[in-house]
Amino acid sequence: MEISAEREGGVVLAKANGRIDSSNSREFHSGLEAVITDDDSAVVLNFEDVSYISSAGMRVILLSAKSLQSSGTKFVLCSMNESIREVFKISGFDKIIPIHGSQSEALTAVSA
């Protein structure tokens, strides 16, 4: 599992890849925190290359969403495969964190 990031204006475009599970959830959390600065107005987390996420990974997403929300930073997810999107839907996370079909849709949403 790795996280890469680039910036477009005040938006962080973070991209995770591989499996996110209990063996690397701390690394995932640290990596996500490392790419976000106080100057960022929004974070788009791209799941295009994520093949699996466990409850430990979901917990990291929820903690990140709450932390960013409290600082006034928008947080959205995008580009999930069907099985991961289903996990987010069943868990109700899709009601808490906006999920978009593509990175361009997510960028449009956080820029509006």
C-alpha beads as a LAMMPS data file, in Angstrom:
LAMMPS data file: protein, C-alpha beads

112 atoms
111 bonds

1 atom types
1 bond types

-500.0 500.0 xlo xhi
-500.0 500.0 ylo yhi
-500.0 500.0 zlo zhi

Masses

1 110.0

Atoms # bond

1 1 1 0.000 0.000 0.000
2 1 1 1.333 3.383 -1.016
3 1 1 -0.048 6.890 -1.159
4 1 1 1.041 9.419 -3.737
5 1 1 -0.165 12.996 -3.932
6 1 1 -0.131 16.080 -6.077
7 1 1 -1.757 19.458 -5.669
8 1 1 -4.096 21.358 -7.919
9 1 1 -4.674 24.782 -6.430
10 1 1 -5.543 24.210 -2.778
11 1 1 -6.747 20.661 -3.425
12 1 1 -4.713 17.580 -2.551
13 1 1 -5.175 14.765 -5.043
14 1 1 -4.128 11.695 -3.059
15 1 1 -4.039 8.268 -4.613
16 1 1 -3.810 5.025 -2.676
17 1 1 -2.925 1.692 -4.217
18 1 1 -2.913 -1.953 -3.236
19 1 1 -4.676 -3.470 -0.239
20 1 1 -5.592 -1.470 2.843
21 1 1 -5.973 -3.774 5.826
22 1 1 -4.940 -4.233 9.458
23 1 1 -1.340 -4.963 8.488
24 1 1 -0.856 -1.517 6.948
25 1 1 -3.665 0.700 8.277
26 1 1 -1.240 2.707 10.461
27 1 1 1.009 3.255 7.466
28 1 1 -2.057 4.300 5.449
29 1 1 -3.090 6.773 8.165
30 1 1 0.414 8.221 8.469
31 1 1 0.771 8.478 4.696
32 1 1 -2.537 10.258 4.355
33 1 1 -1.705 12.709 7.145
34 1 1 1.714 13.374 5.595
35 1 1 0.287 14.616 2.300
36 1 1 -2.273 16.994 3.846
37 1 1 -1.278 20.477 5.016
38 1 1 -3.181 23.161 6.905
39 1 1 -3.310 25.241 3.712
40 1 1 -5.335 22.646 1.796
41 1 1 -8.985 23.499 1.186
42 1 1 -9.939 19.988 0.055
43 1 1 -8.679 16.417 -0.178
44 1 1 -9.678 14.030 -2.963
45 1 1 -8.720 10.428 -2.187
46 1 1 -8.613 8.316 -5.343
47 1 1 -9.294 4.586 -4.922
48 1 1 -8.715 3.621 -8.552
49 1 1 -5.795 1.327 -7.686
50 1 1 -7.092 0.000 -4.351
51 1 1 -8.047 -3.678 -4.581
52 1 1 -9.302 -4.235 -1.014
53 1 1 -10.141 -2.311 2.158
54 1 1 -10.783 -3.854 5.574
55 1 1 -12.551 -2.405 8.593
56 1 1 -9.169 -1.105 9.802
57 1 1 -8.807 0.874 6.589
58 1 1 -12.386 2.102 6.857
59 1 1 -11.623 3.354 10.362
60 1 1 -8.706 5.411 8.987
61 1 1 -11.033 6.935 6.373
62 1 1 -13.570 7.850 9.055
63 1 1 -10.946 9.349 11.382
64 1 1 -9.509 11.371 8.503
65 1 1 -12.957 12.603 7.474
66 1 1 -13.758 13.732 11.014
67 1 1 -10.397 15.455 11.438
68 1 1 -10.672 17.261 8.106
69 1 1 -14.283 18.248 8.756
70 1 1 -13.349 19.806 12.093
71 1 1 -10.703 21.912 10.346
72 1 1 -13.101 22.963 7.576
73 1 1 -11.360 20.966 4.855
74 1 1 -13.550 19.178 2.306
75 1 1 -12.926 15.431 1.925
76 1 1 -14.242 13.272 -0.893
77 1 1 -13.479 9.838 -2.295
78 1 1 -13.493 8.765 -5.926
79 1 1 -12.884 6.060 -8.500
80 1 1 -13.781 2.998 -6.414
81 1 1 -14.283 -0.413 -7.926
82 1 1 -17.720 -1.945 -7.390
83 1 1 -16.760 -4.220 -4.487
84 1 1 -15.157 -1.415 -2.481
85 1 1 -18.019 0.940 -3.246
86 1 1 -20.424 -1.737 -1.981
87 1 1 -18.492 -1.943 1.305
88 1 1 -18.850 1.829 1.713
89 1 1 -22.551 1.628 0.881
90 1 1 -23.324 -1.273 3.253
91 1 1 -21.403 0.401 6.091
92 1 1 -23.227 3.692 5.527
93 1 1 -19.981 5.563 4.906
94 1 1 -21.390 6.805 1.606
95 1 1 -23.842 8.871 3.678
96 1 1 -20.973 10.456 5.633
97 1 1 -18.318 10.956 2.949
98 1 1 -19.164 11.953 -0.633
99 1 1 -18.096 9.378 -3.221
100 1 1 -17.658 10.327 -6.883
101 1 1 -17.254 8.141 -9.934
102 1 1 -14.115 9.854 -11.212
103 1 1 -11.389 12.185 -10.062
104 1 1 -12.621 14.930 -12.380
105 1 1 -16.122 14.714 -10.845
106 1 1 -14.594 14.879 -7.360
107 1 1 -12.505 17.923 -8.301
108 1 1 -15.571 19.661 -9.676
109 1 1 -17.494 18.916 -6.465
110 1 1 -14.832 20.294 -4.110
111 1 1 -14.245 23.333 -6.301
112 1 1 -17.920 24.338 -6.342

Bonds

1 1 1 2
2 1 2 3
3 1 3 4
4 1 4 5
5 1 5 6
6 1 6 7
7 1 7 8
8 1 8 9
9 1 9 10
10 1 10 11
11 1 11 12
12 1 12 13
13 1 13 14
14 1 14 15
15 1 15 16
16 1 16 17
17 1 17 18
18 1 18 19
19 1 19 20
20 1 20 21
21 1 21 22
22 1 22 23
23 1 23 24
24 1 24 25
25 1 25 26
26 1 26 27
27 1 27 28
28 1 28 29
29 1 29 30
30 1 30 31
31 1 31 32
32 1 32 33
33 1 33 34
34 1 34 35
35 1 35 36
36 1 36 37
37 1 37 38
38 1 38 39
39 1 39 40
40 1 40 41
41 1 41 42
42 1 42 43
43 1 43 44
44 1 44 45
45 1 45 46
46 1 46 47
47 1 47 48
48 1 48 49
49 1 49 50
50 1 50 51
51 1 51 52
52 1 52 53
53 1 53 54
54 1 54 55
55 1 55 56
56 1 56 57
57 1 57 58
58 1 58 59
59 1 59 60
60 1 60 61
61 1 61 62
62 1 62 63
63 1 63 64
64 1 64 65
65 1 65 66
66 1 66 67
67 1 67 68
68 1 68 69
69 1 69 70
70 1 70 71
71 1 71 72
72 1 72 73
73 1 73 74
74 1 74 75
75 1 75 76
76 1 76 77
77 1 77 78
78 1 78 79
79 1 79 80
80 1 80 81
81 1 81 82
82 1 82 83
83 1 83 84
84 1 84 85
85 1 85 86
86 1 86 87
87 1 87 88
88 1 88 89
89 1 89 90
90 1 90 91
91 1 91 92
92 1 92 93
93 1 93 94
94 1 94 95
95 1 95 96
96 1 96 97
97 1 97 98
98 1 98 99
99 1 99 100
100 1 100 101
101 1 101 102
102 1 102 103
103 1 103 104
104 1 104 105
105 1 105 106
106 1 106 107
107 1 107 108
108 1 108 109
109 1 109 110
110 1 110 111
111 1 111 112
